[in-house]
Amino acid sequence: MSKLKLIREQQNLTQEELSEKSGISVRTIQRIESGIPPKGHTLKALSNALKISEKELLNEQPQITSSEKETFTISVKQNEIDFSKIKLINLSSIIFVVLPPLNILVPLILSYALKQKNDLTKKIVSLQLLWTILAPIIFMLGIFLKLGHSFTIVLLIVIVLSNVFLILRNLAEIDKNKKLRYQLNFNMI
């Protein structure tokens, strides 16, 4: 169905009524509705009579601006993400904060089990992966400094609490703004 016919029928006009209103012959309206695009004076007269823009009359499909496409893409992506499941995936790391390999594996397995294989879950797992790599390095550096047994225990507690803080802060940000507060600009998985 042509754009002109669609708009004409939406406005409850016959071809004859549109002809009288626009000053364009019925035969020309029939040709346009059969697929010949209107030009010049005809285009201007029809768009004025129908009270629509010339571009709207020419386009078979309405044009979507890039900002509308971006908004649509974001809303589609947010509809695919179940944020309650994302929060559960994020919180699953806290249980295994003292067993570093599990703080990566459990969220990864949960993301597949809950069908939440998206950018947000990848960033959660990547953050835990990075923390798991850096925590032993920092701990070993603390041991090599030989600042005493009590310093080593405090360092271990600080490392564990830093991961707990990252998890809880990201949880609050997911709940509030549907995004992560602390994240990597790249995915490690």
Contacts in CASP RR format, 6 or more apart in sequence:
PFRMAT RR
TARGET T0000
AUTHOR 0000-0000-0000
METHOD contacts of the structure
MODEL  1
MSKLKLIREQQNLTQEELSEKSGISVRTIQRIESGIPPKGHTLKALSNAL
KISEKELLNEQPQITSSEKETFTISVKQNEIDFSKIKLINLSSIIFVVLP
PLNILVPLILSYALKQKNDLTKKIVSLQLLWTILAPIIFMLGIFLKLGHS
FTIVLLIVIVLSNVFLILRNLAEIDKNKKLRYQLNFNMI
2 32 0 8 1.000
2 33 0 8 1.000
2 34 0 8 1.000
2 35 0 8 1.000
2 60 0 8 1.000
3 56 0 8 1.000
3 57 0 8 1.000
3 58 0 8 1.000
3 59 0 8 1.000
3 60 0 8 1.000
4 29 0 8 1.000
4 32 0 8 1.000
4 33 0 8 1.000
4 38 0 8 1.000
4 46 0 8 1.000
4 57 0 8 1.000
5 33 0 8 1.000
7 50 0 8 1.000
7 52 0 8 1.000
7 56 0 8 1.000
7 57 0 8 1.000
8 14 0 8 1.000
8 15 0 8 1.000
8 18 0 8 1.000
8 29 0 8 1.000
8 33 0 8 1.000
8 50 0 8 1.000
11 50 0 8 1.000
13 21 0 8 1.000
15 26 0 8 1.000
15 29 0 8 1.000
15 30 0 8 1.000
15 33 0 8 1.000
16 26 0 8 1.000
18 24 0 8 1.000
18 29 0 8 1.000
18 46 0 8 1.000
18 49 0 8 1.000
18 50 0 8 1.000
19 25 0 8 1.000
19 26 0 8 1.000
19 29 0 8 1.000
21 49 0 8 1.000
22 45 0 8 1.000
22 46 0 8 1.000
22 48 0 8 1.000
22 49 0 8 1.000
22 50 0 8 1.000
23 45 0 8 1.000
23 49 0 8 1.000
24 42 0 8 1.000
24 45 0 8 1.000
24 46 0 8 1.000
24 49 0 8 1.000
28 42 0 8 1.000
29 46 0 8 1.000
32 38 0 8 1.000
32 42 0 8 1.000
32 46 0 8 1.000
37 58 0 8 1.000
38 46 0 8 1.000
38 57 0 8 1.000
38 58 0 8 1.000
43 54 0 8 1.000
43 57 0 8 1.000
43 58 0 8 1.000
44 54 0 8 1.000
46 57 0 8 1.000
47 53 0 8 1.000
47 54 0 8 1.000
47 56 0 8 1.000
47 57 0 8 1.000
50 57 0 8 1.000
55 63 0 8 1.000
56 62 0 8 1.000
64 72 0 8 1.000
77 118 0 8 1.000
78 178 0 8 1.000
80 118 0 8 1.000
81 116 0 8 1.000
81 118 0 8 1.000
81 120 0 8 1.000
81 178 0 8 1.000
82 114 0 8 1.000
82 116 0 8 1.000
83 174 0 8 1.000
83 175 0 8 1.000
83 178 0 8 1.000
85 114 0 8 1.000
85 116 0 8 1.000
86 116 0 8 1.000
86 120 0 8 1.000
86 121 0 8 1.000
86 124 0 8 1.000
86 174 0 8 1.000
87 171 0 8 1.000
87 174 0 8 1.000
87 175 0 8 1.000
88 110 0 8 1.000
88 114 0 8 1.000
89 107 0 8 1.000
89 110 0 8 1.000
89 111 0 8 1.000
89 114 0 8 1.000
89 116 0 8 1.000
89 121 0 8 1.000
89 124 0 8 1.000
90 107 0 8 1.000
90 124 0 8 1.000
90 167 0 8 1.000
90 170 0 8 1.000
90 171 0 8 1.000
90 174 0 8 1.000
91 167 0 8 1.000
91 171 0 8 1.000
92 106 0 8 1.000
92 107 0 8 1.000
92 110 0 8 1.000
93 103 0 8 1.000
93 104 0 8 1.000
93 106 0 8 1.000
93 107 0 8 1.000
93 124 0 8 1.000
93 128 0 8 1.000
93 163 0 8 1.000
93 167 0 8 1.000
94 163 0 8 1.000
94 164 0 8 1.000
94 167 0 8 1.000
94 168 0 8 1.000
95 106 0 8 1.000
96 102 0 8 1.000
96 103 0 8 1.000
96 106 0 8 1.000
97 103 0 8 1.000
97 160 0 8 1.000
97 163 0 8 1.000
97 164 0 8 1.000
97 167 0 8 1.000
98 160 0 8 1.000
100 132 0 8 1.000
100 135 0 8 1.000
100 136 0 8 1.000
101 132 0 8 1.000
103 128 0 8 1.000
103 131 0 8 1.000
103 132 0 8 1.000
103 163 0 8 1.000
104 125 0 8 1.000
104 128 0 8 1.000
104 129 0 8 1.000
104 132 0 8 1.000
107 121 0 8 1.000
107 124 0 8 1.000
107 125 0 8 1.000
107 128 0 8 1.000
108 125 0 8 1.000
108 189 0 8 1.000
110 116 0 8 1.000
111 117 0 8 1.000
111 121 0 8 1.000
111 122 0 8 1.000
111 124 0 8 1.000
111 125 0 8 1.000
119 187 0 8 1.000
120 174 0 8 1.000
120 179 0 8 1.000
120 180 0 8 1.000
122 187 0 8 1.000
122 189 0 8 1.000
123 180 0 8 1.000
123 183 0 8 1.000
123 184 0 8 1.000
123 187 0 8 1.000
124 170 0 8 1.000
124 180 0 8 1.000
125 188 0 8 1.000
125 189 0 8 1.000
126 183 0 8 1.000
126 184 0 8 1.000
126 186 0 8 1.000
126 187 0 8 1.000
126 188 0 8 1.000
126 189 0 8 1.000
127 166 0 8 1.000
127 170 0 8 1.000
127 180 0 8 1.000
127 182 0 8 1.000
127 183 0 8 1.000
127 184 0 8 1.000
128 163 0 8 1.000
129 188 0 8 1.000
129 189 0 8 1.000
130 184 0 8 1.000
130 188 0 8 1.000
131 162 0 8 1.000
131 163 0 8 1.000
131 166 0 8 1.000
135 159 0 8 1.000
135 163 0 8 1.000
138 155 0 8 1.000
138 159 0 8 1.000
139 152 0 8 1.000
139 155 0 8 1.000
139 156 0 8 1.000
139 159 0 8 1.000
142 151 0 8 1.000
142 152 0 8 1.000
142 155 0 8 1.000
143 152 0 8 1.000
145 151 0 8 1.000
166 182 0 8 1.000
169 181 0 8 1.000
169 182 0 8 1.000
170 180 0 8 1.000
170 181 0 8 1.000
170 182 0 8 1.000
170 183 0 8 1.000
172 181 0 8 1.000
173 179 0 8 1.000
173 180 0 8 1.000
173 181 0 8 1.000
174 180 0 8 1.000
END
